[in-house]
Amino acid sequence: MFHLRRIFKTNPGMARKVATLAYQEAQIFKDAGQRTDFSVYFNGGTTPAEKDSVVLEWTDASIQSIYRESNDIPEGALQVGREISELTIDHRLEINELLTPDKMLD
């Protein structure tokens, strides 16, 4: 099991808009059965975290590209992704293995 975190650095003042779009895109993937429950959070400058940032987090059993040959990318996901790209300066993906009881050491 993996914990995935996509972090966006938005254009100034666009954090809430990007957060809304990231939520919509993640929901499209979830509705298509390609994503588990997720969380989106943002900072538009009202908290002490990094300003103009958005984070999308979810867990998954495996790491798979949405562009894999066998995947049918859900309708609307690419369009929302393009909108996010227009409003962001950069993004990165952090992937960590989730500690589950079966992986714990004695």
N, C-alpha and C positions, 0 to 999 in steps of 0.2 A: 504494500500500500504506500502511496506517495502523497505528500502534501505539496501542492503547487501554488505559487504566488506570482501573479503577473503585476508588475509595478510600472505605472505610467507617470512620467513627468509631463505635465500639461503646459500648454501655453498659458501665460498669466491670466488668471480669472476664469479659467475653463474647467477647474477641477470638478465642480458639481455636474456640469454638462457631460464631461467624460465619464464620470461615475454612473450617471443615468444610462449612457450608451453602453458602458461595460456591463451593467446589470441586464439591459435588454439583450445584448449579445449572448451573455451566459445563460439567460432564460431560454433563448432560442435553442441553444445546444442542449440544455436540460430537457426541454419539451421533446426534442428529437431522440432522447435517450443517450446522448453522447457526453453528458456531464452530470455529476452528482450535485447535491446541495452546495451552495456557494455563498460567499459573503463579499460585499463590496463596501469599501470605506474610502473616505476622501478627506483632504484638508485644503480648504480654500483660503486659509490664513487665519482661521479662528481658533486653532489649537496649536500647541507648541511642537507638533510634528513638522516634517518637511512640507513647506508650502507648495501649493499647486501639484499635489500628488494624489494618485488614485491607486488603490490596491484591490485586486480581485483574487480571492483565495478559494480553493476547493481541494478535495482529495480524490484520488483515483487509484484503481487497482494496478494500472499500468500506464506507461508513458507512450502516447501515440500521437503522431502528427495528424492534424486535421487534413493535410494534403495527401495522406496515404492513398494508394491506388484504390483500395476497396471501400473508401469512405464516400458517402453521399453527403456533402456539406449542406446543412439545412438552408432552406430558402431564407433570405434576408441576412444571414450571418455575415457574409462577405461585404454587403453594403454597409452594415453597421460598423464593421471593422474599418472600412475606408473612411467613414466619418470620424472614428476615433483617431485614425492616423493624421487626419487634417488638423486635429486639435491638440496633438501631442508633439513634444520635442524629442522624446526618447521613451523606450520601454525596455524592460528586461524580465526574464522569467527565472525564478528561483525554484528549484526542485529539490526536495529533501525526502528521504525515506522516513515514513511514519513508524514510530515504535508501537508495535502491537504486542499483545501478550505472548504470542508464539515466537517473537523475536527476542524476548527478554532473556538475559543471562541469569543463571542460578545464583 
